[in-house]
Amino acid sequence: MSESIAQTWHASTPAVVPSGGAHPGLIIRLARLSRGETQTQTGRACGFSQSQISRLENGRAYAYDIRHLTLLARHLGIPPNVLGLASDSVDPSQPPVNRREFVTTAAAAIAGVAVPAALRRDDGALPNTGAVHRDVGAGFTSELVRSRWLGTDSDDEPTLDLTELRRAVARAKTDYQGCRYAQTTAELPSLLASLEVATSALTDDDRLAAEALAADAYHVAASLQLKLGNEGPAWMAADASVRAAQRSGDPIVMASSARILTHVLMDSGRNRDAQTLATRMGEKLSAAWSAPADDALAVYGSLLLRGAIAAARAGNSSCADDLLSEAENAARRLGADGNLRWTAFGPTNVRLHQVNVATTLGNAGDALRRARGVGLVRIPITERRASFLIDVAAAYLQWNKHQQAYHALCAAERLAPQELSGRPAVHQLISDTRAGAPLGLSRRVEQLAQRTGVAI
């Protein structure tokens, strides 16, 4: 089964998971942002259009011409070996660039340590507005890049004990689902470094188990970077999760990593690709079922839910409804709410996604009707509870009910303050609530904005 899932993965996203090495597009994006250039500026300097640079950075280029990579490496100061180029392919008149210096500097730039005007995206927007977690996110991103490309410089001896690694991955998952993002960012780098060592040093079944743990840990890393609005590092971590999952040979691990890949695709605006990946991976996972294990059923249902959101974002309401219905059947078959394979999948989570899909499609009335049937005590995961309250706030705002939207946001803040302070999308929702609120309420929303780091 694992071979068929791997084939589906590559057939669904031929440019998302390259065959080897770090994705050239990610490296080029890191280097471009570290120089403070827009895609247009980089393209003009190298003789390319902005759309060509965009396609390359986003993984939509199916082949990489050595001449193109050489031009970009020379202009952006990328060490040739980082892009798999020969060392004599760079301009000898330029000073040499240290690989470690390049990666660390570029990582800090993409995480948003400083955001000068020139570092804005081509559309003028900032790449990251997570003010409270910006410094933490920058440090974490540097360590993420270092662990993937350079190895760790830590004097601490990485653990090869699988029991200890399982506990550490479980802590990272639990902290993330508990919206303790600062704690997650503090602990993940050393964990990722240990897993990189373990997957290289261990053999046989132990190595496969370490690869599965690495897939889960990089899944957390990608999820965290998406929360912080860091698209480039999220791609990098999702790519690492996918590769580790494939090496593990476990079809459930592979399907689970597909969930984060669909999320990254959606955040890049590739909703149809995300929908295709989620549905095809779900079909392959369930193809040979007669009596599926509960954890496989939970991953399957979660893929359907992710596909439903992608379909809604693509404006395909009928497909979203079909996927939600199939997920509801899977939840009914599972029989209870839970957190198998860290999915939080169950009947209540299906209801939460129905609210999200209805809000995404602009059906605020349907979203709020469904939300009234949800009991927060039945939601086992703090992150899911907070996200639900944020979706409710968005639905109220669609109806111009600013006071109700404000109360929902305050409830989310009390439950999980870091969920509001770290997410650019939530910052925008708070700003929109303030913009349309009457004067008395506007002042209270402004106080909420100040507490959560929203620029006003």
Protein Blocks (a to p, Z undefined) as FASTA:
>chain_A
ZZmmmmmmmmmmmmlmcfbdjdfklmmmmmmmmnopafklmmmmnopafklmmmmmnopa
fbdcfklmmmmmmmnopafklnopafklpcfkbccddfklmmmmmmmmmnomaacfklpc
fkopafbfcfklmmmmmmmmmmmmmmmmnopabfbdcdfbfklmmmmmmmmmmmmmnopa
klmmmmmmmmmmmmmmmmmmpgcjllmmmmmmmmmmmmmmmmmmmmnopaklmmmmmmmm
mmmmmmnopaklmmmmmmmmmmmmmmnopamlmmmmmmmmmmmmmmmgcbdcfklmmmmm
mmmmmmmmmmmmnopaklmmmmmmmmmmmmmmnopacdehhlopafklmmmmmmmmmmmn
opaklmmmmmmmpcfklpmbfklmmmmmmmmmmmmmmnopaklmmmmmmmmmmmmmmlmm
mmmklmmmmmmmmmmpcfklmmmmmmmmmmnopaZZ
